[in-house]
Amino acid sequence: MDCCSTSSALLSLDQALDKLLSQATTVCQTEQISLTQAAGRITAQAATSPINVPPFANSAMDGYAVRLSDVSESAILPVAGKAFAGQPFHGEWQQGSCIRIMTGAPVPAGTDAVIMQEQAEVIGDGVRFSIQPKAGQNIRLAGEDIRQGAEVLPAGCKLGAAELPLLASLGVAQVNVYRRLKVALFSTGDELQTIGQPLQDGQIYDTNRFAVRLMLEKLDCEVIDLGIIRDDEQAIREVFSQADNQADVVISSGGVSVGEADYTKQILDELGEISFWKLAIKPGKPFAFGKLNHALFCGLPGNPVSAALTFYQLVQPLLIKLSGYSQWQKPRQITVKTTTPLKKTSGRMDFQRGILTANAQGELTVKTTGHQGSHIFSSFSQANCFIVLERERGAVAAGEWVTVEPFNHLLENN
């Protein structure tokens, strides 16, 4: 076990993340589902186009389809017919004439160019043009946008409002995706009470499991909620065994810090190889990770802010890699000035909750949400970012530059 007590032996966030991701392998099972069910799912193979886009050569303008040999500065060409989107011209096109054509209409066979209507003058039953067109002018060629057989989406792509309409426009009705991750979730502790039930003496509501479940649902995981497990050796053994047999990942809240019941660690050792880490981050120092008989295991701290932070910074990228999503990137960070002083002591990287706004000059600035205790979950409801203070940095004065990490969709409050 990695039970280190000195500051120098604490695992950095990057070290912990490397250890997690090194054991993450994308789920193998896939399924074929309809586009209407595919929002948020991850493509298991590249999607290719079954057709050319556009499927036929068509007009890019409202105007007239012409043969170059028929157009001259003085020629007045009779109109041989009309072509509309969805209503192609099928008549006989005689030499020395033109065809009225609308945007998106298939260009008649023999068309060299389309002259826009603004460059045409209607004279009686004919049309005279003010330009000499070039070959291919204002014609969209078949397959110009997408060639039949071309890759339109890579494997590992999350399907959303941009990707699904693209597939629909190609006539693709079904897509091959990775199955959803199955994540078993429970909290441990006699002091916990289910939300909605009256609190008994010494009890608190089980905020952690509720918050983690919401984030798991945003990550499109299939959640197996096993509830609150009391501090009983047999009950804890049974829930770990049940979770291990049902899920890809097991997440518990509580029971991983110094002073917790020894049998929790004993049971985890029986069921797999688990390391209890001390992380060089604040909040969120205690964290457990490893492999049970079948599933990966993540043990979150019991304090609400610590649980949410470690899930966000460590469990989120782990689940994303397991899900097969290949385009995820580390959270974006920017450097701004703080308008409020920030309390900090050196030794651990500090993720303080902040409010990022633009000042009157349009410059981004950040301020603290206030008290940063690991039990103050209301700080998340006020914040829209983390203020990331370096491990060896001390207190920060107003006006200093700090690193800010805007929340992604898991924690954003708008």
Secondary structure, 3 states (H helix, E strand, C coil): CCCCCCHHHCECHHHHHHHHHHCCCCCCCEEEEEHHHCCCCEECCCEECCCCECCCCEECCCEEEECHHHCCCCCEEEEEEEEECCECCCCCCCCCCEEEECCCCECCCCCCEEEEHHHEEEECCEEEECCCCCCCCCEECCCCCECCCCEEECCCCECCCCHHHHHHHCCCCEEEEECCCEEEEEEECCCEECCCCCCCCCCEECHHHHHHHHHHHHCCCEEEEEEEECCCHHHHHHHHHHHHHHCCEEEEECCCCCCCCHHHHHHHHHHCEEEEEEECEECCCEEEEEECCCCEEEEECCCHHHHHHHHHHHHHHHHHHHHCCCCCCCCCCEEEEECCCECCCCCCEEEEEEEEEECCCCCEEEEECCCCCCCCCHHHHHCCEEEEECCCCCCECCCCEEEEEECCCCCCCC
